[in-house]
Structures are given as structure tokens and as C-alpha cells.
Amino acid sequence: MSGNELRSQAINTINSRKLSVVKMPGRLEDMWASDVFTLNKMQECLPKSVFKSLHKTIRSGEPLDGSVADVVAVAMKDWAISKGALYYSHMFYPLTNATAEKHDGFISVQSDGTVISEFAGKVLVQGEPDGSSFPNGGIRSTFEARGYTAWDVTSPAFVMETDNGVTLCIPTVFVSWTGEALDKKTPLLRSNAAMSKAATRVLKLLGYSEIATVNSSCGAEQEYFLVDASFASVRPDLLLSGRTLFGKAPAKGQQFDDHYFGAIPERVQVFMQDVEEKLYRLGIPAKTRHNEVAPGQFEIAPFFEAANVASDHQQLIMTILRNTAKRHGFVCLLHEKPFAGVNGSGKHVNWSVGNATQGNLLDPGDTPHSNVQFLVFCGAVIRGVHKYASLLRAVIASASNDHRLGANEAPPAIISVYLGEQLQDVFDQIVQGDVTGSQSKGVMNLGVDTLPVFPKDPGDRNRTSPFAFTGNRFEFRAVGSGQSVAGPLVAMNTVLADSLNWMADQLESQLAEGIDLNVAIHAILKEVMTDHGAVVFNGNGYSEEWHKVAVEERGLPNLKTTADALPVLQQEYIKNLFEQVGVLSPVELASRFEAYSEQYIQSIEVEAKLVVSIAKTIIYPAAMRYLSELSTTIANAGAIGIELDKESATKVAMLAKSMMDAVTQLIDILSKHSFPSTEDHMQFCAKTVRPLMDTVREYADALEGEVADDLWPLPTYQEMLFIK
């Protein structure tokens, strides 16, 4: 079957596809968290003393009483079996941006050969999945394969239902035999505890006596593409790398902005409804769905949750999006830039901190100039982002996100903070020494009597800022679509903990000298803005002027590629930060550098090998068939005295030759395996391999514009983006 026949067959399959039938959703209240072992379900089935102990651990971070494990395990097993589960799994989060699970049965063979369903407390609390093949960054050798999972009581267990059965899933941490974290959850829990401890220090100094545990919260907007599976199945690049390595831009892309917030295609809406029902049953508060900027691109956004639970839920969202897409004949693409020249996909992480007694600590209220609590915590964020901007860039670094950062749909690689006019004015007043007030919100009058007059926000939104204040939280917009949110949350919690500890030290010192609390706070905030205010920028982050000013005048780092950013994890001040706050040991941090560097190198090498394979075995043969047809036609016409223009044949021949010359060069450089260091290997990938891949693509995409459509073998951008 020729390439075009494959494309035609795919289109016919799509056009004849019937919409999946999704039953009408029931009442939200009836389905909400129905597959989750919630606190209410625990309270119903656990003895009062056991529930009280467990609830105390979940709510206030008290140590888990080991004696309750057996009772909880039996109740959890009975509930899961009532839902149809025959297996359980300790679900954990290795250094891969994906989840991991091993299923074990509720089965215990008795001495007489019979079996019973059994689930002991020691099995609930601890597992040993081995997991020796997961990235570990040198923490474990092949002969040191033992790894442990341990129950995270703060994230609820749930049942996952598929067509093949029901499994009880228990969120856990994953550590080595020697106790080092091998996952993304353990550092997140540590970072939240460190931030809570530091925040409590500061709140006590501000005069509070009753202070609940402080927690970070997260609401992560998830962007994604949907491509029909019939197209994706004949695109080796999509299947193996998650993005198109070749493809000519269609005549119409996103330039009309007609897809953004447009009517959701019916087939896609059916898919979305199916996803949302699954999420609601798992207690995941999906709130918003809409078309994104690019054709074929969409977004789902949840409500805020505690950061640890939100991180687990974000992993489930990605899993459910992918799995549900298959049921509807789609492939869900979470790559940051699956299609060149069109909008990429991010994961905007909305982050704040707060507790049950003082509320949201990043809520400025109506008079932020007099809200000391807010000013202190906001100032701590500003200091942390400026001092550790390179770290924040490093935790969102990946081969795929490098394609997106700095493009028109994503912030630049320069990390800056947007405050808005109102807060900028307040902090400017602090530096000048006399805080007199806050800019008022004002009202919006649209000049039509039938339209309402409503209060206007005191500041606009800056979509070009990587770290923007958006009313009562900060939005970290640079996180990639396919990334776990745990890494960015760990970094934000950690740098905030460091800044809060610094502020607490300064306050304690000044109060000990008899300085008035408000005077001390004003002096500390003035020092913060004097030393770290360079990171605050409210203007256009895309402008060339900002890039020049940021680097040359303000001294902000501009780490354009992952090869530039990841080595930051090896710097002494970053090692000291994580060690002093108690989030990652030097060994654990070094393991992250090794694991993520290896992933970066391997990602580019896989793509490069795909470029070679597709160019040699798919695109070049198609070009030669067309060239043969052209040559034969020109020769036959010449035989009867008609001279046809040879320009098209010459152009195809030259493009094909140039493409294969570049392929030969790419093959040659891929044979290089000896590098002085990991850093050198990454730079080689960034500065040598990837540009040569782009050269091959340039010639291949030009060929797509010349070769007859009936001979072109790969589904085109026009087809993949617009045919649903």
C-alpha cells in the first residue's frame, strides 16, 4: 500500500467513525470521589480511636501510629473488594514524569490448599517493588536492586477501573535500600514540611499564637493535543518521540485565532465528558475545558488542592487523558511542541501557601500596603525567585520544553516575577521609605445601560511572564505539558522556605535589639527589594529589549537550553540550599542531575535516529519515485518534440541530495560516543546534533511542498490538525 493510500485509508476511517456513546452523566454529588477511600468512608468503617489517630496524621502531619495499620488495611481491603478489586498496587512516582505500579492479589494460600483474601497492615505500610530499572542517577548499582515503597497517608487510596478489572491503588513514596529518595513524592513531602516549619517561625514572630500546619497548594492547567489514531499510527515520529520531526506548515494554521475558545468539536467533547466522569469518580476537581490556540489543541484545568494531592492527581490526569483518548480513536499528545510553527503546550502551575488559621498567606486583600502578613510572604517569594532563578529554570528543563520556552505561547527562559501595577507601587513605596496606600481597584463601566458595572482588578495579567502574581497566587507558566508538577513544586517550596528562614533570622535579630516589629519588617522588605528587586518585571517578556536589559543590566540568567540549565543542580549554593533546608541530600541532588541529563541526551538521540530512519526509508524513496515520474514524463514529451520545464525535477533532485548529505553527516556525528563529561555530551546534543536534525528537516519539508500529493507518504499537518 502506497503512502497516499495509507493517508486516504486513515481519512476514510475518520470520516466513517461513529461517535462513541457516553451515557448521560449522573448527579455530580453521586459520582464525586465514589472510587476514593475518603475520610468519610474511613470514618464510617474505622473504630473511632483509629480514625482519630489517622485523621490527626493527615491534617496536622503528626507521626503515623503503626498500631492502626492493620485495622486500616482490613477496612481498605473490604472497601476495595466491594468495588470489584482483586488486586492492589503501591503506586509511586519515579524520575520519569510517569507513574509506576506493580499489582499484587489479595490472596493468601492456606495450609489446606484453600485461599483467603488478605491484606495486612505491614503490606499496606511497606512494599518492595524492586524497581531497579528506573532512573536512579547512580544511587543504586545493578547488584543493589532493593527498593522500598512506603504508604503516603496524606494522599487518599482509590480504585482504578479499566475494561480488564479493578485495582486498589495506594499512593506511596519510593526509596532505595539505603534510604535515598528515588521518586518525586518524597522530596515534595519534605519541601512542604520545610516550608511549613519556616512559615510557622515567621508567623510566630508576626504575633500569632495559634498556627495550623502551613501547606502549599497547586492548580495545574493542562494543555494537550488530540490527533486521530489513524494518522498517528503511520507517523513513526509521533509514536516514538511524541512530536512530528517533519511536516510542512499548512496554508492555514492558528493565525485567525478562530479555534481558541471556539465551539468544542462534538467528538472531542464526548471524549472530554468521558475524561471528566473518570476524574470526578477519583475526586479530581476538573473545572474548566476549552479549545486552546492551535487547531487540535485543548485544555483542562482543576481547582486548587493541597500540593501533594494535586501532584498525584496531575499524574492521574495525564494517564486518564492518554488512556481515554485511545477509547475514542485519538492519541493524546503531551509533548510541549508536537507541531512546529503552531502553539505549544504548557502546564501552568498556580501555586500558593496557606493554612486553616491564617488563610491564604499570598492573598493581599483590599489594602495590600497594610497587610504585613502578605507583604512578608510575597517579599520572601521575590527574594527566592531572584536568588534561585537558575534552579527554577533547571526544574522545568527538558529536551521537549526547550522547543517551547521563548516562543509566543510560552514565557522566555529568563525567570522574572510579574507583580502588577498595584503591588509594584506598594513595594516601590517600601523602598522609598514611606508607605501611604494602595492603588484602588476602580470599576469597569462599559457604556451600555443594560451591561453591569463591575469592580476592576487592580492589575492586569502578563502572559509573557514565567512567574506571575495573579491575584492571590503565583502562576509558574514555564512548566512543560508532559512534566510532573512535583519538581517545580519542590523548588518553589524550598526557595520559599529558605527565604522565610532568612527573614525569621533577621526579625529575631532585630527584635532582640529592641527594634519595633513594624520597623523591622519595613527594613527587611526594603533590603529584599534593594537586593532582589531586579527580578521584578511587568513589561513584555518577549521583547528583544527585555532580553538585553535582563542579562546585561539586571544580571538575570538566560539559560536557553536544558544543556545550559541542568548543570545548575551541581553548583554548591544549590547543594547547600537543599541540604540545609532538608529536602535533598547532595547524593540525591546529584542523582537528579545524572538522571535528567541522561534523559535529555537519550531523547535527542532517539529523535536523531528517527530523523535518519524516516528520511532514508520513507521520504527519500517517495522523492525518488516522483523524480522518476517527472524524468520519464520529460523524456517522453521530448521524444515527441515537446520541451517541458525541467526546473521541478532539478529542484526535487537537489533537495533530495541535500537532505541525504545532511543525513550522512547526522549518521556520522551519532557515532561519537566519547565525551569528557556529561555536560559536554549535552552541549554536543544541543549545539551539534539538534541543528543538524533541523537541517535535514528543512530539506524534507521543502520536498513535501514539491512531491506529488499522491506519493507523499506521511500524514500532513493539514490532515492531523484539522481532520477530527
Disulfide bonds with the S-S distance in Angstrom:
none
